[in-house]
Amino acid sequence: MSKNKLFGGTRLSEIANSVKERGETTPFDRSVSKPVLAAAEIALSGRKLPGLERESIFAVDPRRCRPWVYHNRTEAWYTRDRCQDLIDSITKDGQQEPAVGRKLEGDPNYDYELIYGMRRRFACEYTNTKLRLRVIDADDARAAVLMHIENADRQDITAMERAISFLTQAEAKLFPTQEAMAEAFGVSKGQVAKMIKAAQLLKQAPIAPLLLDKSSVPVEQAYKLQSLLERPGAKEVIFQAAQNLSRRGEGRDASSVLKYLISSLDRSRNFEPLRKEYNVGAAGRVVVTRNPRGKVTLAFPKGLRGTDHEGAIAAFTQILNDLA
């Protein structure tokens, strides 16, 4: 499979260009009755030529819709302040773009799960209006690509939200490998691997409680800290720093927390300065000094000539024990 291709062999960039050329803001036309081109579905089915399909958009109770388990928005988005733009738009002009979801069976609390459109759902519930929903029949892998295409250019979805989504999809094995996920989404394998590793930090028990708004966690810092945790002996130092920060109960933003934890390894390398004298045999003497960076210097004021061999070994053994 060539690089940056979707399942059917169509490039994500080709889909985006096709959508933009038709003046659409999503892969789905806004009209209920007009034959439309479902760009993401064409990519997944492998059809090269534009095909026309009819779609049906239903008006449903937003309270009967739940998020798809791999939805890439966190709960932090579902507030009046963060959905005010949609609330105002729906109040004035109605819902312009339908959400996309799947029909549920056997769930007494919900009739549909939304692949994307949860902010639209919140705004519709808030304004007590029906949610316009396009219902599709798609497996999880296809749903993941549909969601990625819809949200690829959105500025209001953070990098960490995408990273969390990548991780949950990888753990659920929606795609057989990270490389397959990268090809499906039209991104590099390295980017997928980096985002997955960054999201793994949010599962570290001593660190996760310090990051109250998961969506705001910087991916670069999270990736760096998760990489440091994999170094021998580093986890204990970083976890201890996280516990110390938790005990202080200080309010910090995610970036400050990660910066503090990343620097904990450097702080752990600071040592208490030391200057101590030891006897070397019957007449010899050694002065041991240690600076804050841990550098140890041994000075022999009377030199080493004629030093008692066994006395020197005993002194060095004592020094090593004291400095350990």
C-alpha positions as CSV (number, residue, x, y, z in Angstrom):
1,M,0.0,0.0,0.0
2,S,1.5,3.3,-1.0
3,K,2.1,6.1,1.5
4,N,-0.7,8.3,2.7
5,K,-3.4,6.2,1.0
6,L,-6.8,5.2,2.5
7,F,-8.3,1.7,2.3
8,G,-9.7,2.2,-1.3
9,G,-6.5,3.8,-2.6
10,T,-7.7,7.3,-2.5
11,R,-5.6,10.0,-0.9
12,L,-6.9,12.0,2.0
13,S,-5.6,15.1,0.3
14,E,-7.7,14.2,-2.8
15,I,-10.8,13.9,-0.7
16,A,-10.1,17.3,1.0
17,N,-9.5,19.0,-2.4
18,S,-12.7,17.5,-3.9
19,V,-14.7,18.7,-0.9
20,K,-13.3,22.2,-1.0
21,E,-13.8,22.5,-4.8
22,R,-17.5,21.8,-4.3
23,G,-17.6,24.5,-1.6
24,E,-18.6,22.1,1.2
25,T,-17.4,22.3,4.7
26,T,-17.8,18.6,5.5
27,P,-17.8,15.5,3.4
28,F,-21.6,15.6,3.4
29,D,-23.9,18.0,1.6
30,R,-26.3,20.0,3.7
31,S,-29.3,19.2,1.5
32,V,-31.6,16.3,2.5
33,S,-33.0,15.6,-1.0
34,K,-30.1,16.5,-3.3
35,P,-27.9,13.6,-4.5
36,V,-24.6,14.0,-2.9
37,L,-21.1,12.6,-2.9
38,A,-20.1,11.0,0.4
39,A,-16.3,11.7,0.0
40,A,-15.1,9.6,3.0
41,E,-17.2,6.7,1.9
42,I,-15.9,6.9,-1.6
43,A,-12.4,6.8,-0.2
44,L,-13.2,3.7,1.9
45,S,-15.0,1.8,-0.9
46,G,-12.2,2.4,-3.4
47,R,-14.4,4.1,-6.1
48,K,-12.3,6.4,-8.3
49,L,-15.1,8.2,-10.0
50,P,-17.6,10.4,-8.2
51,G,-20.7,8.5,-7.4
52,L,-24.0,10.0,-6.4
53,E,-25.9,8.7,-3.4
54,R,-29.1,9.8,-1.6
55,E,-28.9,10.4,2.1
56,S,-31.5,10.7,4.7
57,I,-31.1,13.1,7.6
58,F,-33.3,12.5,10.6
59,A,-34.4,14.9,13.3
60,V,-33.8,13.1,16.6
61,D,-33.9,13.8,20.3
62,P,-30.3,14.9,21.2
63,R,-30.7,13.4,24.6
64,R,-31.1,9.9,23.0
65,C,-27.6,10.2,21.4
66,R,-24.4,9.2,23.1
67,P,-20.8,9.7,21.9
68,W,-19.1,7.0,20.0
69,V,-16.6,5.3,22.4
70,Y,-13.7,6.5,20.2
71,H,-15.0,10.1,19.8
72,N,-12.1,12.5,20.0
73,R,-13.6,15.2,22.2
74,T,-13.2,15.3,25.9
75,E,-16.0,16.3,28.4
76,A,-14.4,19.7,28.8
77,W,-16.0,20.8,25.6
78,Y,-19.6,20.3,26.7
79,T,-20.3,23.6,28.5
80,R,-22.3,26.6,27.5
81,D,-19.2,28.8,27.2
82,R,-17.4,26.4,24.8
83,C,-20.5,25.8,22.7
84,Q,-21.9,29.3,22.7
85,D,-21.1,29.8,19.0
86,L,-23.2,26.8,18.0
87,I,-26.0,27.8,20.5
88,D,-26.2,31.3,18.9
89,S,-26.1,29.9,15.4
90,I,-28.7,27.2,16.0
91,T,-31.0,29.8,17.7
92,K,-30.7,32.1,14.8
93,D,-30.5,29.9,11.7
94,G,-31.1,26.3,12.8
95,Q,-28.5,23.5,12.6
96,Q,-26.7,23.9,9.3
97,E,-24.6,20.8,9.3
98,P,-25.9,17.3,10.4
99,A,-24.1,15.2,12.9
100,V,-23.2,11.7,11.8
101,G,-23.9,8.6,13.8
102,R,-25.0,4.9,13.9
103,K,-28.2,3.3,15.1
104,L,-28.0,1.5,18.4
105,E,-29.8,-1.7,19.3
106,G,-30.6,-2.9,22.8
107,D,-29.6,0.2,24.7
108,P,-32.5,1.4,26.8
109,N,-31.0,4.9,27.3
110,Y,-29.8,5.8,23.8
111,D,-31.0,5.3,20.2
112,Y,-27.8,6.5,18.4
113,E,-24.1,7.0,18.9
114,L,-22.4,10.0,17.3
115,I,-19.3,9.5,15.3
116,Y,-18.9,13.3,15.2
117,G,-21.2,16.2,16.2
118,M,-21.2,16.1,20.0
119,R,-21.0,19.9,20.3
120,R,-23.9,20.1,17.9
121,R,-25.7,17.6,20.1
122,F,-25.0,19.8,23.2
123,A,-26.2,23.0,21.5
124,C,-29.4,21.3,20.3
125,E,-30.2,19.9,23.8
126,Y,-29.4,23.4,25.3
127,T,-31.8,25.1,22.9
128,N,-34.4,22.3,23.1
129,T,-34.3,21.6,19.4
130,K,-34.1,18.4,17.4
131,L,-30.6,17.2,16.3
132,R,-30.2,16.7,12.5
133,L,-28.5,13.4,12.2
134,R,-27.2,11.5,9.2
135,V,-27.3,7.8,10.1
136,I,-24.8,5.5,8.5
137,D,-23.9,1.8,8.6
138,A,-20.1,1.7,9.2
139,D,-17.7,-0.4,11.2
140,D,-15.3,1.2,13.7
141,A,-12.4,1.5,11.3
142,R,-14.5,3.3,8.7
143,A,-16.0,5.5,11.4
144,A,-12.5,6.5,12.6
145,V,-11.6,7.7,9.1
146,L,-14.9,9.6,8.7
147,M,-14.3,11.3,12.1
148,H,-10.7,12.1,11.1
149,I,-11.7,13.7,7.8
150,E,-14.4,15.8,9.4
151,N,-12.1,17.1,12.1
152,A,-8.8,17.3,10.2
153,D,-9.0,21.1,9.8
154,R,-10.8,22.0,13.0
155,Q,-8.9,24.3,15.3
156,D,-11.1,23.7,18.3
157,I,-9.9,20.1,18.7
158,T,-6.6,20.0,20.5
159,A,-3.6,17.9,19.6
160,M,-4.0,15.9,22.8
161,E,-7.6,15.1,22.1
162,R,-6.4,13.6,18.8
163,A,-3.6,11.8,20.6
164,I,-6.1,10.3,23.1
165,S,-8.3,9.2,20.2
166,F,-5.3,7.6,18.4
167,L,-4.4,5.7,21.6
168,T,-7.8,4.4,22.3
169,Q,-8.2,3.3,18.7
170,A,-4.8,1.6,18.7
171,E,-5.6,-0.2,22.0
172,A,-8.9,-1.4,20.6
173,K,-7.1,-2.6,17.4
174,L,-9.4,-0.8,15.0
175,F,-6.4,-1.0,12.7
176,P,-4.0,-3.9,12.7
177,T,-0.9,-1.8,13.1
178,Q,0.1,1.8,13.7
179,E,1.3,1.9,10.2
180,A,-2.1,1.0,8.9
181,M,-3.6,3.7,11.1
182,A,-1.2,6.2,9.7
183,E,-2.1,5.3,6.1
184,A,-5.8,5.4,6.8
185,F,-5.5,8.9,8.3
186,G,-3.0,10.2,5.7
187,V,-0.3,11.0,8.3
188,S,3.2,9.7,9.0
189,K,3.8,6.6,11.0
190,G,6.1,8.7,13.2
191,Q,3.4,11.2,14.0
192,V,1.0,8.4,15.0
193,A,3.6,6.8,17.3
194,K,4.5,10.1,18.9
195,M,0.9,11.0,19.6
196,I,0.1,7.6,21.0
197,K,3.1,7.8,23.4
198,A,2.1,11.3,24.5
199,A,-1.4,10.1,25.4
200,Q,0.0,7.2,27.4
201,L,1.3,9.7,29.9
202,L,-2.4,10.3,30.9
203,K,-2.5,6.8,32.2
204,Q,0.3,7.2,34.7
205,A,-1.4,7.0,38.0
206,P,0.7,9.6,40.0
207,I,0.7,12.1,37.1
208,A,-2.8,11.9,35.7
209,P,-4.6,13.5,38.7
210,L,-2.4,16.6,38.3
211,L,-3.7,17.2,34.8
212,L,-7.2,18.3,35.4
213,D,-8.0,19.4,31.8
214,K,-6.7,16.5,29.7
215,S,-7.5,18.3,26.4
216,S,-5.0,21.1,27.3
217,V,-2.0,18.9,27.9
218,P,0.8,19.8,25.4
219,V,1.7,16.8,23.2
220,E,5.4,17.7,22.9
221,Q,5.9,17.9,26.7
222,A,3.8,14.8,27.3
223,Y,5.8,12.9,24.7
224,K,9.1,14.0,26.3
225,L,8.0,13.1,29.8
226,Q,6.7,9.7,28.8
227,S,10.0,9.0,27.0
228,L,11.9,10.0,30.2
229,L,9.8,7.5,32.2
230,E,11.2,4.7,30.1
231,R,14.8,5.5,31.2
232,P,16.2,3.2,33.9
233,G,15.6,4.7,37.3
234,A,13.8,7.7,36.1
235,K,10.3,6.6,36.9
236,E,10.9,6.5,40.7
237,V,12.3,10.1,40.6
238,I,9.5,11.5,38.5
239,F,6.7,9.7,40.4
240,Q,8.1,11.0,43.7
241,A,8.1,14.5,42.2
242,A,4.4,14.1,41.2
243,Q,3.5,12.9,44.6
244,N,5.3,15.9,46.2
245,L,3.4,18.2,43.9
246,S,0.1,16.6,44.7
247,R,0.7,16.9,48.5
248,R,1.3,20.7,48.1
249,G,-2.1,21.1,46.4
250,E,-0.8,23.9,44.2
251,G,-2.9,25.0,41.3
252,R,-0.9,24.7,38.1
253,D,-1.7,24.5,34.5
254,A,-0.8,21.4,32.5
255,S,2.3,22.9,30.9
256,S,3.7,24.0,34.3
257,V,3.1,20.5,35.8
258,L,4.9,18.8,33.0
259,K,7.8,21.2,33.0
260,Y,8.2,20.6,36.8
261,L,8.2,16.9,36.4
262,I,10.6,16.9,33.4
263,S,13.1,19.0,35.5
264,S,12.8,16.7,38.5
265,L,15.5,14.4,37.0
266,D,18.0,17.4,37.0
267,R,17.0,18.3,40.5
268,S,17.6,14.8,41.7
269,R,21.2,15.0,40.5
270,N,21.9,17.8,43.0
271,F,23.9,16.7,45.9
272,E,24.6,18.1,49.4
273,P,28.1,19.6,49.4
274,L,30.6,17.6,51.4
275,R,34.1,18.0,52.8
276,K,35.5,15.3,55.0
277,E,38.9,14.1,56.0
278,Y,39.9,10.4,56.4
279,N,43.0,8.8,57.8
280,V,45.0,6.6,55.3
281,G,46.9,4.1,57.4
282,A,48.9,5.4,60.4
283,A,50.2,8.6,58.9
284,G,48.4,9.4,55.7
285,R,45.4,11.6,55.2
286,V,42.9,12.2,52.3
287,V,40.4,15.1,52.0
288,V,37.2,14.3,50.2
289,T,35.0,17.1,48.7
290,R,31.8,16.8,46.7
291,N,30.1,19.7,44.9
292,P,26.3,20.2,44.3
293,R,26.6,18.4,41.0
294,G,28.0,15.3,42.6
295,K,31.6,15.7,41.5
296,V,33.9,14.0,44.1
297,T,37.6,15.1,44.5
298,L,40.1,13.3,46.6
299,A,43.2,15.3,47.8
300,F,46.2,13.8,49.6
301,P,48.0,16.7,51.4
302,K,51.0,14.6,52.2
303,G,51.1,12.7,48.9
304,L,50.8,9.0,48.5
305,R,54.5,8.0,48.9
306,G,54.9,5.4,51.6
307,T,51.1,5.0,52.1
308,D,50.0,1.9,53.9
309,H,48.4,-0.3,51.2
310,E,45.9,-1.9,53.5
311,G,45.1,1.4,55.2
312,A,44.4,3.0,51.8
313,I,42.0,0.2,50.9
314,A,40.2,0.6,54.2
315,A,40.0,4.4,53.7
316,F,38.6,4.1,50.2
317,T,36.1,1.5,51.3
318,Q,34.9,3.9,54.0
319,I,34.7,6.8,51.5
320,L,32.6,4.7,49.1
321,N,30.2,3.7,51.9
322,D,29.8,7.3,53.0
323,L,29.1,8.6,49.5
324,A,26.8,5.8,48.5
